[in-house]
């Protein structure tokens, strides 16, 4: 591929393909340069360093994931939206394990603010949770619960760690039922504060 054809977008897209083929740790400047048939130095006109490349890759993957999730949850609310959101998340994680792993990095806050993909992720996630009537800080707590549950389940499933004879899909469905119940009866922080104040007054 001629050097003139290199662009940042093409490099990041190629990095995503490489992640699925070689795993997220296989995404390096040298590996990507070999893919394009150029010297490592040629890539530094488009990405600053490996950290920059991997950050761009994480944002790219986040955009792909949320696009799928957005289609899945369109027109749905409540438990239906939660199940569709979770299902699209799991499907992507299992279909693209390398890309998914590449997205599990901490991104500098200034990049979070400037990222359309991450803003869209927040908007769709909060929109999905709107039916449960959560506000901050409970909203952030709920998002963390969902993410940790989805991520943990997908990581264990992808690694073949579920050895019991129980059908994995049935367990997933039960997990979604449990999350729906938890969100519906969420222990709101302002409720606890109010109950504590009343107790102190007695």
N, C-alpha and C positions, 0 to 999 in steps of 0.2 A: 504494500500500500504506500503510495507516495507520501512523503512528508507533508506536502502541501494540503493533504486531506485531513490532517490532524486538527481537531477542535476539542475544546473541553468537554462538550456534550458527548462527542463520539468516544472520548477516552473513558468517561464515566459509564456510558452504556457498555463498553467493552469490559470495564472492570466488573460490572454486574454479571456479565456472562462468565467471566473468569471465576468469580466467587462461587457460582453454581457448579462450575467444573472442578475447581481445585480447592474449594473451601475459602472462607473469609481470610484466613492467614496466608493463603496463596496469592492474594492481591498485593503485589509489590510493583514498584516502579520498573524494575528490571523485567519482570514477567509481562507487564503491559507493553513495554518497549519491544520485547521480542514478538509479541502478538502483532504489532504494527510493522515489524521489520525495520526498526530504527534504533538509534543509540539512546541510552537513558536520558542524556542531556536534552534530546529533542522534546521530551515531555515537560521539561521545566518551563517552557513557554506557556504552558496551559494549566499546570498545577504547581503550587509552590514546593510541595514536598509530599512525603507519604501520608502524613497526618491530614493534609489538605485533601488529598485524593480520597482517603477513607471517609473523611467528613462529607465530601460531596457524594460519595457512594451511599452513605447512610441516608442522606437527604433524598437522593434519587429513589432508593428502595422505599423510604417512607411515603413518597409520593405515589409510587406504584400501589402500595398496600392500601392507602386511604382511597385511591380511585376505585379499587375493587370493593372496599367496604361501603363507599358512598352509593354505588350501584345496588349493593345488597340491601341496604337499609332504606332506600328511597320509598317513601309513602308508608312506612311502618312506624309504629310507636310502641312504647312499653316493652313487654316481654318479647313480642315479635321482633322489634328492632334490636333488642339485646341479643337474641338468638342469631339473627342475621349478621350482626356485627361480629359476634364471636365466631360464627361459622366461616365468614370470609377471612378473618384473621388467621384461623387455624389452617384453612385451605392454602393460603399463601405461604405460611410458615413451613408446611409439610411439602409443598410443591417446589419451593425455592429455599432449601435449607441454607445454602451458602449466602445468598442475598440476605435472608432473614438474619443470620448471624452477623453479617456485616453491618446491620442497622443497630445492633445492640451495643452502641458505644455512647459515651457521654459527649455531648456536643456543646461547644462554647455558647454561653447564653446570648451573646450578640448575634450569633448565627441563627439561633432559635427565633429571635425576634424578626430577623430578616427573611426567614424561610417561608415561602407560600405553602409548601407542603405541610410544614408543622403547624402553621396557622389553620390550615384546612383540617388537619387531624384534630386539633383542639375544638374547632367549630362543630365537626361532625360527632365527635365523642360527647361533647356537652349537649348537643342537640338530641342524641340518643338517650341521654340521661334526664332530659328535661321532664319527661313524664313522671319521674320519681320525686320531683320537687326539691331537689338538693341545691343548696347554696354553699358558698365557701364558709369555712374550710372543709365542710363535709364533701363537697364536690371533688376536691383534690384527693381526699382520702378514698373516695369511691373509685376514682380513676386508677389510683395505685393498686387497689384491691383487684380490679378487673385485669389490669395489665399483668400483675404478678401471677394471677390465676391462669390467664391465657398462655403466658410465656412458659410458666412452669409445666403446664399440661403438655404443651406442644414439644418442649424440650425432652420430657420424659417419654412421650410417645415416639418421637423421632429416634430416640436412642434405644427403643425396644425395651424400655424399663418396666412396662406393664405386663407382668408375667401371669397374673391371675386369669382364670378362664372367663371371667366376666367380660362381656363385649365392651370394647373401648368406646364405641359410639354411645352406648347406653349410659356409661359412666359420664361421658361428656354432657349428654342431655341432662343428667341429674345435677351436674355441676352448674349448668345454666339455670335450672330450676332453683337451686340453692342461692345463686347470685341474685336472681330476681326477688326471692324472698328477703334476702339481706338488704337489697336496695329499697324494697317497699317498706320495710320496718327499720330503716336505718336509725341508729342511735345518735340523733342530731346533737351536736355539741352545744347549741344554744339551749336545748331542753335540759341537758345535764347542768348547765350553768344556772338555769332557772330553778331546778329542783334543789340545787345546793344552796341557793340564796334563800329559798323558802325554809329549808332545814335550819339555817343559821338564825332565821327570824323567830323560830319556835322556841 
